[in-house]
Structures are given as C-alpha cells and as structure tokens.
Amino acid sequence: MNRYKTLFTPIKIGNMSVKNRIFLSPVGTHLATEHYEVTDEILAFYEARAKGGVGLITTECVLIAPNTRYSTFHNMGLFEDRMIEEMKKIPEVMHRYDAKACVQLMHPSSVATPKYNNGLQPIAASPLECRSVGEISRAATIEELKEIVIQFGEAAFRAKKAGFDAIEIHCCHGHGLLGRFISPVENKRVDEYGGNVDGRLKLALDVIAEVKKNVGDQFPIIVRMSCTDAIEGGQSIMEARYIARKFEEAGVSLIHLSNGTMNKPWDLTAPSGIQKAFNAELAEQIKKVVKIPVGFIGRINEPWVADMSIELGKGDVVYVGRAILCDPEFPNKAEAGLENTIRPCIGCNNCIVSINNDLSIRCTMNPEAGNEITEKSMKKNIFNLKNILVIGGGPAGLTASAYAAERGHKVTLIEASNRLGGQMYLAAFPPCKQDIAFGTKYMIERCIKAGVNIVMNCPFDASILNKNEYDAVIVANGGKPAVPEFLKDAKHLVTAWDALEGKEAIGINTVIIGGGLVGCETADFLAHPVNDLNANSRKVTIIEMDSIIAREEKSSFRPLMIRRLLEKGCNIITSAKVLKVFDNKIDYENGGKVYTIENVDTVVCAVGVKSDNVVKENLFSEEISVQIIGDAKKSRNIYSAVAEAYQAVNNLE
C-alpha cells in the first residue's frame, strides 16, 4: 500500500506530464565511447532506473561543443547531426517504462581541461583558476560567447529531434560556463556579461532564448541553478530569488536547485553526516517567489524524506541521484510499501571519487551499478546450482552470501564472532558515519530474507568441510589489526577497533599511532566535541609518517573530518617516525630532531590491518573450489569487499 501523500502524484512541467515527483538527477557514468557514442552499458544503466519507477530521468551532461570534454574521454555529445541517431536510443529505452527523458546540456568551461581537449586552455568568464582541477582559464571573447549561444540552441534542436521530452540547461556550481558567469566569485568582467547580477545573468538568458527559438515555446526547459555559492562574497539567496524570477520570465518550465560551488564539494554531493534534504530550506525560499514548479537535490536518500519535503512545501519535485544509483528500484519499492528492502546509500561518495578519477561509475553498496549488462546476463544463466560455504560475516561475506542465495545456491555463512558486519560494523562508530550502520543492517536482513543459513560463534575448522559436501568455498574472514613490535612495551596499548567499540577505557592523554583514515576517524571519535580547554578534556595526538593525514580518503568527507579534528584541538604531527614507546613515554623523530611525549595514558594503534591467513592455510590441501575476497585477500575498503564478493558469485556460474 502506498503511504505517501504527495510523492506518487503526477505533475505538469510545462506541457509535459510526469507520473510522479521522483526525478533522477544527472549522474555521470563515463560509459560512452571516445567518439561520444552511446553504448549498450549506458542504455542498460538508464533502463534499470527507468524500470525502477522514476518519473523523469535527466542524463549526465551532454556536450554542446567540440573540445569541451568534461574530465574524461567518455562524454556524450550533441554538437554534430550524426549524434542524433546515437542519442535517440536513450529516450527510446526510458519511454518503455513511462519515464520522461530529459537531456542536460552543458559547456564544462574550466573543467574542460587540456588533458582531454587537445591541449586547449579552457575558457571561462574570467582568467581564474579552477581549484578542483588546478587549471587557469582564459576569459572567453564576446565572439566566442555568441557562438556558444548558437551551439546551445543547435544542441537543443538535436535533442528534441532525438526524442527527448525536455532539456535541462546547466547553470550552477560555478564550474560549467553558465554557472561560472552567474557567480560573482567567478565572474570579474566589466563588459555586458559582467558587473551586476543582470550582466552576469545575460549569457544564461541568451542561451534560454536561443534554445526556445530552436525547440519552440511549448517544449519544456529546465534550468539547474545554485541557491547560493555557499562562500563569502558569493551569490546570495536574495540574488537567487531574483535569478529564478528572471528564468521564469524567460519561459523556463521548472527550476532544479542545487547549492554551492566546487570549492566546497560537500555542498554539492554531501557525504555521510550531512543532514537529509539539506537544501530544502533554501529551495523553499525560491519556491516562494516563482509560480513554476521547483525541484531540489541534496541527500534525499529515503522515501519519507522525499515525501515530507514536498508535503511541507519545500519543493514540487525531488531530485534523487546517489540513492537511485544505489537502488534503481527505489521508487517502485517505496510505492509498494517495501521501503525496508531499499538498498541504502551510505554517503561514502565512492561514486563521485570514481568519476573524478576518470573511471566508470561505481557504487560501494551496489556492485551492479555500471555492470547492468553483466547482471542481466547472470540472471538468465543460472542453472549450475551449488552448495556454498562462506567464511566470514563482514561486508564481503554478507554480500557474497546474499547474491549466491538469491540466485538459487544453497549457502551457509559461518562467523567466528557473536556479531555480523565485521569492520563495517565498527566503521559506523566515528562521527558522521552512522549511515554505514544502515548499510550493514540492510546486508544482514538481505541475507536472512534470501534464506542464508547463518551460523554464529563458529570459527572455521577443516572438519566443517568433511561434515558437509560443499562445492565451493568463499573465504571472507577479513583481517586483524596490525600491531608493530615497537608498540608492545606501551603501558596501555589499545587497537583502534577496541577503542571504537568501547572495549577499553581511554585515558586523558591519548596518542594515536597512524594518521590514515582509521586513525583520524578514531581521533574524531575520541576527542571531546567541544575544545573548551577543560582539565578533564581528553588530549588527542595523531602521529603519522606521511606528510598528509588520511591521504587515502578522496571524498569530500575528508576535509570536513579534518576541520572537526582542528576545531576539537587535536594535535596532528606529520612526517614523523615513532622510535620508541616505553611505559608512558613516546619518542619520535621529526625533521631530524627527536621529541618525547610524556604522561601518555593510552596508545591507540591504527597502523593498518593484516589479512587473517589461518583459514587460507587450512584450505590449501582441500580439493575444493576456493575464492578469497575482501580483506582476507588484501586490506582495503568496503567497496573492494563488495565488488569482489559480487565477482566471486559470478565466478560460480
């Protein structure tokens, strides 16, 4: 039964009727060919999401001009007539499931870096550096701007001819060309395209007028804009109200709201710990001043959040990106009352990291993302069913067990401890990581629903194989904290795992050895929330050999975590080597000098994880198919564990 009052009601966008209020926001996939061609992988990606019940799907950015590749060789384009036939395939797939198809048109400006564009310097409003890519753009000439306006119009015409139902024009985040012109931080021009808000808005309004000239007054045009720049001196919410009205006057059918610029990426694609629907209050301010529908994006990762946002008048539609990347069936499951079966987005932003590193799209929780063709093929070819033993109940073991059982295999999962989740369970303890607990709970419940035989408090023993006729074994027993010899003489030595789980009391003067992500998260967890210089406040010191702490964390979670560490007064020592730990003292070398930290109550070891090889060694002599995955193979992250588990099950077929 559908319990949502507003989410599954239809809406009119211009003259376009959409079946519900859940819109898929643009999600980069990097699945196109180097010649801008639509691949079967792209079609399968969009088909899965159209089939999942979303009302309107906006494509990833589609280029309107040559030599403007957006940080990859795998963009789609609409700047040549030949591309119409390619792009036709996308709305055809979406329309099979009554999803409306919208194409996002964009000129990437400063992020069209020379590496991908024949060495050409990118253009922008002004000759400023784009920090996220480290390139200084040159100011576009007036002649170039007039040509770009024409290119937007021609691309829009091709999009309509290809069968799309609407066009979205990218005008936000201060990185695409139009957004860069609108932002006072990025636009320092003193000609007709700069100065006050009207000057900065001129290029975008010229583009809208040209698009309407090419597609007609009745064709829906959506504009994606920022509520604010979220930095000092940037676009304000008052300016956004004015800009939104100007867009409405120009004939725009819907305003799609985001917020911030790439200088603070957590305002664009919020990591775990950022509040749900964090753009809702800003969106409401825009909705008050226009009559056309308003949609907004921002950590809308559960159906109730989406429904309540609309019910409270924050917007007319919600744009959902990562949650539908994570579970394409998000809308269908919500409408059917199956919310508890939605695979949750844990806000790890691994999807963004992959795209920023020019990889194809991927998702930590959903190994099928970007691999939809493989998944479809595997489901069609399940006939060799087996009796499978999975050793270990962490994310790798849980994922492998669930997929294998869902495909019809008989699965037994043994876990040596009295709880499931492995390190993923512990990963939810640090501040702002609570969404990981949601993900772990989902994995466990999915196994139970799939009929996996789960046996707790059951360490592996070779006799288990003798008692049962297993056809294959998947080893996912994870790893153990690595503890170097030089720490063994510490008066009170605790592993990061035990510190997080509360197995040991932690002293007032605590030193964490290891400033990788685990060490930093443990410091964030142990330090008092407010650095009030109280005598009883815990003093936390991190000692790291590298010159950078948490180097392996590439998402926008990292700067927020480091900001918290600094605000909490954590002492961070980098480029340092611990020489000796004895009693309550630590000697370390830094810059050629030796220093001593005295009166240390607790030493927390966070130098990494080593694979647990006991199970592997016991299996070497067994004549049975064995696959080793996750940290049992090599210590890494949740994404690697889940991806290898998925591949291991595919290898069973």
N, C-alpha and C positions, 0 to 999 in steps of 0.2 A: 504494500500500500504506500502511495506517495504521501509523505507527511510534510512536504514543503509547499508553503502557500504561494510563493512567487516564482521559484526557480524554474518551474516547468510550464510556465505560461508563455504563449507566443508574444512576439514583439515585432513592430514595424520599424525598419530602418530605411527612411525614405519610402520608396515604393516596394521594398523587399521585405517579405515576411519570413521571420526566423522562428523555428519551432520552440526554442527555449532560450533561457537567458545565460547559458554557459557557452562562452566563446573561447576557442583556443587561441592564445596569443602566439605571436611569431616565435618559433623555436628553431634555431639554427641546427642543421643536420650535417652539413658538409658531405652530402651523399651524391651531389651532381657530378658529372664528368668535368674534365678540364676544359671542355668546349661548351659548357653551360647546358648540357643535355640532361633531361630528366631521366633518371634511372629507375629500374624496377624496385630498387631499395627505397627510393623516395616515395614511389607510389604505394608500396606496402606500408610504409610508415604512416602516410596520411590516411590510407584505407582503414588501418586499425583504429585510428582516432575517430574517423567518420562513423565507422561501425559501432564505436563505443557510445554514440548518442549525443555528441557535441552539436550545438546549434549552428555555429559558424566557425569555420577554420580559416585563420589568416596564415598564409605561407611565411616561411622565413624570407628575409629580404631578397628582393629581385632587383637586379641592377638595371639602371636606365641608360647607362653609357659604357662604352668600352674603356679598358684601362682604369677601372674603378673597383677591382676585385677587393672584397672585404675580408682581409686577413686569411685568405685561402685561395686555392685554385679551383675550388669546388662550389662556386656560387651558381645560381640560376640567373638568367637574364632575359630582357625583353627589348633589347635595343636593335634587333635585326628581325626582319619579317620571317626568316627561317625559324625563329624561336617560337612562333605562334603554334606551329604543329607540335612542338615539344611540350609547351605549356598546356595545351588542350587536354593532355592526359590527366592533369591534376583535378580540374573541376569534374571531369567525367567520373573519376573514382569517388569523389566526395558526394556527388549527386545521387549515386546509387543508394545512399543511406539517408537521403533527405537532409544533408548538411549543406549549408551555403558556403560558397568558395570565395574567399577574399584574397587578393594578392597585395603584398606590401611592396610598394615602390620606394627605392631609396638610392640616394647618392651618398656613398660612405665617407666622402671628404677625407678627413685626416687619418682615418683608419684604412684608407686605400693605400697601403704602404708600398714603397718602391720595390720591395722584395717580390711582390705578386703582380706588379704592374709595369714591367719592362723598365724598371729603374726610374720611373717618372715621380717627381715630387708631388705629393698630394696638394690639393687646393682647399682653401677654407675661406672664411670671412676675412681673417687677418693672419699675419705671419706669426702664429703662436705655436708652441709645442703642445702636442697631444701626449700627455704624460703616460697614458696607458700603453702607447706604442713607441714612445720615445722619438717621434718624428716632428720636425718643424715644417708646417705647411706654408705655402706661399698664398698671398691674397689673390683670389680669383678676380679676373678683369670683368668689367661690365659686359664686354662682348661674350666672354665665356658664360656669364650668368644668363644672358638672353638665350644662348644656345642650349643651356641646361634646361631652361623652362620649356623650350620646344621638345627636348628629349623626354621630359616627364610626360608631356601631352601625347607624344607618339607611343610611348610605352603603355600608357593607359588605354589608348585605342587598340593596341595589340592584345592587351589583357581582356578587354571586352570581347574582341573577336575570338579569343581563345576559349570563351565561355565562362569567365569569372562573373560572379554576381555583384561584386563590389571591389573597390580599390581603397587601400589604406596608404596614406602618404606619411612617411616617417619625418616628424618634425620635433624630435625630443632628444634628451640626454646630452646635448651639446657635443655630439660626435658626428652624426650624419650632417650633411651640408645644411639642410634647412634648420635643424636644431642648433647648429653652430652659429648660424646667422641670428637666430632669435635670442640666444643667450647673451646678456650684457657682459659676461665674463669672457666670452669667446669672440665677440664682435666689437672691434675698435674702429670701425670705418667711420668716415666723416662725409661720405657721399650719400646718394639717395637710399642706399641699402644699410645705413648705419645710423648712429646717434640715438635718438629716442626710440621708444617701442614701435612706433609706426614705421620708422626706417628699417629697423631690424626685422620687422614682420613682412616687409614688402616682397621679398623673394618667395616666401611661402604662399602669400596671397596671389602672386603672379602665377605660381605653379598651379594652384587650385583653379584659377580662371582658365588656364590653358588646358588643364585636364577636362574641365566641364565642356569646353569648346570641342574637344575631341570625342567625348563619350556621351554628351547630351545632358540636359538639365535633370532628367529623371533617373540617371544612373547613380547609385549610392556611392558617396565619397566619405571615407572615414579618415580622420586626422589623428595621428598619435602625437601627443604633446606632453610635456612635463608640467606638473603642478608648480614646482619651484626648481631652482638649481640646487637647493639644499646646501649652499655655501655662501659665505659673506660676500656681498656685492653682486650676487646672482639674481636671477629672475625671482620675483616675489609672487605670493599668491594673489596679491592685488593685480599685478600685471597679468597673471594667468587668467583672471576673470575677464579682463579686457580683451586678451588674445582670443579666448574662447568665443566671446561675442563677435569678434571680427571674423572668426571662422564660420560661425553660424550665418552671419550676414553674407558671407561669400558662397553660401549654398552647401555647406558640409552637412551630412546626414547624421553623423554620430561622432562624438569626441571620445577617444580612447586615451585615458590618463595614466601616465607613469609619473616618476619623480626623480629628481637628482641628475647628476652627470657622472661620467666615468671617472672623475677624480675621487669619488666616494662610491665605489661599486656596490657596497652593501645597501645603498638606497635604490639600486636598480634591481638586483637579484639577491634578495635578502637571505643570508644564511640562517641556520638554526639559531633560535634565541630571539630573533626579531618578532615582534608581536604580529598576530594574524591580522590580515586586512589592514596593514599599516598605512595604506594610502586612503583609507575610507573617509577620514575627516576632511582631508584636503579635497577629495573628489566631491564631497557634499557642498563645499564652498563654490565649486564650479557649477554644479547642478543647479544651484540657486539662481544663477544669472543667465541661463540659456533655456530655451524651450525644446531643443532637440535632445535625443537620448544621450546619456553619458555612461560610459563604461570605465572600469578601472582595474588595475592589476596590483598584486602585492601580497604574497604569502596567503593566498586564498586556497588552502590545501585540504579543506574538509567541506562537505556539502552544507552543513549547518552555517558555516561562516559565509558562504556564498549567499544562501537564502536570507540570512538575517541582514546582511549588508544591503540587499535590495529592499527588504521589508522596512528597514529603518530609513530608507530614502537616501542612502549614500550614493547610489547609482542605479541605473536601469538594467545594466547587464554587468556580469563579472567576467573578466579575462583571466583564464587559468592556463598556466604554462607547464611548470615542472610537475604539478600533481597529475596532469593528464599524460605527460611524458612517462611518469612513473606507473600510472594505471590508465590505459586508454579507455577502459570501461567505467571510469569514474562517473559519468552522467547516468549511464544505464543502471549501474548498481545503486546509485542514490535514488533514482526514481522507483526502483523495485524494492526499496527498503533494505538493501543489502550493504549498508554503509560499513559494517564491520569487516567485510571482505575486500574493501578497497585497499590496495597496496599503498602504504603511506609514503609520501615524500618526506625524507628526514632532514632536508635542508642542507645537505652536505656540499651542494654546488659542484659536484664532480662533473655534472653535465656541462656547466659553464667552463670549468677548467679544461675539459677535453676540447671544446670548441676553440678556446683561447690558445690552445697549443696545436691548432690545425689538425685535430683528429676528428673522426666522425663522431656523431652523437652517441653518448652512452649514459647509463643511469646505474647508480650503485644498487638500488633496490630492484631494478627491472633489467635483467640481462638480455631481455628480448628487444629492448629499445635499439633501433638501428639494425636489428637482426630479425626483423619480422618475417622475411622470406625463409630464413632457416627454421624459425619456429613453426611456420605453416607446413613446411616440408616434413619436419619431425613428427608433427601430429598426424600426418597422413600415413606414416610408415612405421607405426608401432605394431609389431607382430611377434617379435622375439622376446617374450616376457621372461624375466629372470627373478631369482631370489637374491636380494641385495643386502649386504651388511654395510652400514655407515658407522664409522667410528668417530665420535665427537659431535657434540651438540652446540657448536658455535655457529656463526652465520654460514660458513661453508657446509657444515654437516646438515643444518636445518634446510638450506636451500636445495642441496642435492637430494635429500630425503623427500621433500615436498614434490619436486619435479618428477622424480622417479615413481613415486606412488601415484601421482596424478596421471601418469602415462600407463599405469596398469601393473607396474612391477610390484612384487612383494618386498617390503622394505622394513628392516629392523634397524633402529638407531640406538646405539649404546653410548652412554655418557658416564664418565668416571666419577663426576661430582654429583652433588644433590640439586643442581640447578642447570638450566639451559641458557644459552646465549653466549657463553664464552667471553671473549674480550669485548664483544659488542654490548653485553650487559654492563660492563664496567665503563664503557665509553659514554654512557648516558649520565654518569655522576658529575662531571665537571659542569660549571655554569654554562648555560645556553645550549646544552647538548641533550635536553630532555626528549627531543623528538626521536632520538635514537631508541629510547625505551619503547616508543610507539612502534618502531620498526621491528624490534626484537619480539615484542608481543605478537605482531602480525605473523612473523615467521613461525613461531611456536604454534599458534592457532591454525595456521595453514597446514602444518604437518598433522596435527590432530584430525582436522577435517578430512585430509587425504587418506587417513587410515594407517599412518605410520605406527609401527609397534615401537614405542619409546621405552627404553629400559634405563632407569637412573641408577646411580651408585654402582656402576658396572664397568670397572677397568677392563681393558682388553686383555685377554689371555688366549693363547693359541688353541686351548681346549674348546673355545667357543666355536671355532671352525669345525672341529671334529664332531661336535654335537649336532651341527646343522649343515645341510647341503647348500651352501651358498655358491652362487655362480660368479659373484664378483664382490669385491670389497672396495669401498671408497674411504680412504684414510683422511680424516679431517680433525685430528685431535689437537691441532693448534700448536702452541709453543709455551714456553715458560720464561719468566723474567731472567734476563742475563744479569749475573752479579759478579763483577770482576774481583779477582783475588785481593786487590789493594783496598777494598772496602770491608773486608772480613773483620778487621780489628776495630771497626766503629763501635762506640759504646751502645748506641741504639740505632740499628740498621733496619730499615723498612723498605719493602719494594713499593713502587708506585701503585701497583694493583691493591696491595693491602691497605695503603693509605687511603685510596679512594673508597674501598669497601668498608672502612672503619674497623678493620681487624686489629689495628694497633693504635694506641694513643700517640698523638703527635705533640711534640714539645713546643715551647715558645720560640726558641731559636732553631729554625729548621733550615737545612741546606739540601737542595735537590741537585744531585749529580746527573747531569744530562739535560740539555735545553732543547731537545727535539719537541715534537708536538705533545707527546705524552708528558714530558717533564713540565712543559709550560702549562698544560691543562691541569696538571696536579698542583702546580703553584697557584693557579687561578682558583682552584678548589679549596686549598688550604689557607690562603691569605684571607684575612678578615675583610668583609665587604667595604668597610669604610676605614681609610687610613687616618685614624683620629689620634695617633701617637700615644695611645693609652699604654700604661705599663704592662697590661696583660694582653695586648695585641700581639699576635704571632708575627715574628720577623721571618720572612721567607727570602732565601737567597738561591738563585739558579746559577750553576757553574756549567758552562758549555765550551767545548773545544773549538767549535766552529765560530766564525766571526758573526754569524747570523743565528738567531734562535728560531726554532720552528721552521727551518728552511723548507722542509718537505711539504708544508701546508701551502697550497697555491690559491686557495679560495679566499673570498672576502671575509671569512671567519677570522683569519689570522690577524689583520690589523685591529679588529675590534677586541680580540683577546689580548693583544699586546697593550692596547690602550687601557684595558682593565688592570693588567699587571702593573703598569706605571702608576695608575691612579691609586692602586692599593698599596703602593710603596714597596713593591718587590725589588730586591737588589739583583740586578742582572749583570753577570760577569761573563763576557765572551772572550774568545781566543785564549782560553785558559786551560791548563792541563793540571789535573789533580795529581800531586806527587805522593802524598801520604795521608792516611786517615788513621788516627790513633787516639783512643779514649774519646775525649770531647773536642779534639782539635783537627783541623784540616789544613794541610799545606798545599798550595797550588802555585803554579808558575804562570806569570802573565807579563808579556813584554820583556822577557829576560830577567825579571825580578821574582823573588819568592815571597809570597804573602801567607799569613796564617789567620785563619778564622778560629776564634776561641769560644768556649762556652756553648758548644753545639749540643743541643738536646737530642735532635733527631737527624739522621742522614737518610734521605729518601733516594733510592737507586732507581733511575729512569734512563738507563743506557741502552735499552732495546730489549728485544725478545729473540730467543733462540728456539729453533724448531725442536719439538719433542720427538726424538728418534726411536724411542723404545718400541713403539708399535711397528714402525717400518722394519726394524731389525728382526722382529719376531715373524714378520711376514715373508722375509726373503726366501725362506725354504719351502713355502707353501706353493703348491701348483694350482694357483687360482689367479684370476684377473684382478690386478690391484692398480688403483689410481690414487695418487697423493695430491691433495689440493690444499689451498689456503696456507695458513702459517705453518702447517705441518710440512709443507714444501719449502716455503721461504716467507719470512716475516714481512708483511706489507700492510694492506688496509682492507676495509670491508668490501670495497669494490672488487678487488682481486679475488677475495674469497668467494664472493657470489658468482663472478664471471667464470671462475674455474669450476665451481660446482655445476653450473649450467652446462659447461662444455663436457664435464665428466659424464653427466647423464646422457647427453647427446652421443657420447662415445659408446654407450652401452648398446645402442640400437644395432 
